[in-house]
Amino acid sequence: MRKVIHAALAAGVACVAFACSRSSTPAANTPDGAFDSLAHEYSVYLMSRFPVVATALGGSAFDPALAHIDGRLRDYTPVAVQQEDAHFSKLRQRFTALDPARLSAAHRIDRSVALAQIDFILHQHNVLHLSQRALDSYVDEPFRGVDWHMQGMTRTGDNTIGTEAEWHDLIDRTRAIPAYFTAARAQLAAGVAAGNTPDWRLLQEFGLQSAAADAEYFAKTLPQIAQTNIISGERTRMIADLQAAGTAASSAYLGLRDYIAQTFFDNPQASGIDGVKAAYRADRFAAGEAEYDWALHNNLRVETSAAQLYEASWPIVEATRGQMMALAREIAVSHKWRTPSDGAAATMIVLDMLSTNAPKTDAEMVDAYRKTGVRLVDYARRTGLFDVPANYQLEVTPTPPPLRASIDGAAYYSAPPFKTSGIGRFYVTPTGDDQARLAQEHNLYAMPDLAAHEGFPGHDWNYLVLRQVRNSLSPIRWLTPGAVEDSSSMWEDSMAAEGWALYSEGLLAEPQPGAPQGFYTPEEHLYQLQGQLYRDLRVRIDTGIHTGRMSFDDAVTLFSQVVDFQPGSCSDAHALRNPTKRASCDKAHSAVSRYSHWPTQAITYRLGKQQILDLRARAQAQLGARFSEKRFHLEFMKQGTIPPGYFADELLRTLAAP
């Protein structure tokens, strides 16, 4: 996913580059002042109910009431959820009572966002009853809460992190895990009684595999991290407390795993569906057409339907594939490679040939990503694509061991926006010097597209801009109701953040002053198109599997055939004898599994990118010679991580102003 601000960038320098503004506080007795007061109250309450969301956002620095929120976990008991719903309903009434006609344009947008967020929470609880089957949320939340808390800790030395108070909060959160899982098991049991249970793949992946991995993390890895980082005078006692809390947390994880194994499996050791009890073998991941459409409209602010997206997606996929095959043939000719007449087969051969130009070690890989970052930033400065401060550079960090289980390949973690300290990270996960993975995932031609998405001008640049203008944004625009990144998430932030990152990949392929072919070489452009292709295909697959138009297995095969140009079915044992096909199918299975329990998230990349392109075209048509692409990009990013459907018209008015 995504989260950079570099400590070397002084706020004053950055604000010159980004034209920062500090919002003035409206008088309390004005409509905007009343809104700000309610927005603050609502934001504090939401973060108090979703402590891990608060940790990711730096909520402990937002308001004194949240000072020790990093020491808590969510309360999933039915009584707590009922009280929460009642309070959110009252907050909704108060937002509704504010006359939008009397609010500033920005606050009218914020009001609409808040109402959609509250409706999402109430819908999860009272319509979907998601707490009865949100197994991945239960398993991931404690680990993510601890992990994100450590990422935001104060640096206390060259190689140590965490003040005494910060480590006490972490210990308290770890101590909270057994009670947290008691409530989670009760919710899952209620789901069994109601026939509202997780999909069998989720039971296997999270109930068995992730629960066991997290149990080991809390029993062994977390205490080891504390051993090397705690420098307090209370160090010995604190490490002992954390070890005890970690041991209890590990037992709670294993207890949850035992419950899942006994309740849903005949043979937990069996692979695939074979070990699952007959009553739980049916596919249970599909959101359903009505629910998917509701999420499109309420969560993503998209007016089209799942059916329309499904039908419109295939011509887009075919067009991108056609571009790839044409470019692959040109590359083959330029390298004097002999390829068959079949376009798909030729493309597969070209990709295989290009993959051999790869780092030989993880150290070489990280160094190559850093050099790619230098190229990207230099290109932006040379072409005037963005106003890049002289001391900005794209940093690349090897993924630390505790995060490697949750970051496959690369990811971006932003600094918490409500804190003034902290840095974001573009993480690249070491492969163990695996030659096959280095060639397939990190060859030199594939690097620029990934670095553009996660780094510059994608997530890294986007969040840097946002951190510099955060005082002009309502806290509502930072909130991620439900969760940050699991099946309980709203995903409204993905439309802007992931849409921008995918748009950034394509932007580098566009002609610029002094660069008529854009940034990429033809070989790099081929990988950029492949990245675009699988985001295009996600729309087809996500809408297909969640509305019954496509089976899970058919989606896996389609991914392998379309994105990797690998013929044959992923259900065909003969085809799977080919190691390349098997690797492709494994990758496809992992991708479709993620889509299956994160409905609508997969489409936000392609839809978000298209919304930016459409909005840019509208601005160009409206402004003519006055249109500035540089200003358009800056004003777009300054809107925050909410769907463009909220602010498109207001952004056009801003751009049209003298």
PyMOL commands that set and color helices and strands:
alter all, ss='L'
color gray80, all
select helices_A, chain A and resi 11-18+31-49+51-57+59-61+64-66+69-71+78-97+100-102+105-128+130-132+135-151+164-175+177-194+200-229+235-264+272-275+278-280+289-298+306-335+343-354+362-383+401-403+435-442+447-454+459-468+470-472+475-478+492-507+522-546+552-563+575-577+579-597+604-626+629-637+644-656
alter helices_A, ss='H'
color red, helices_A
select strands_A, chain A and resi 397-398+410-413+425-428
alter strands_A, ss='S'
color yellow, strands_A
deselect
rebuild
show_as cartoon
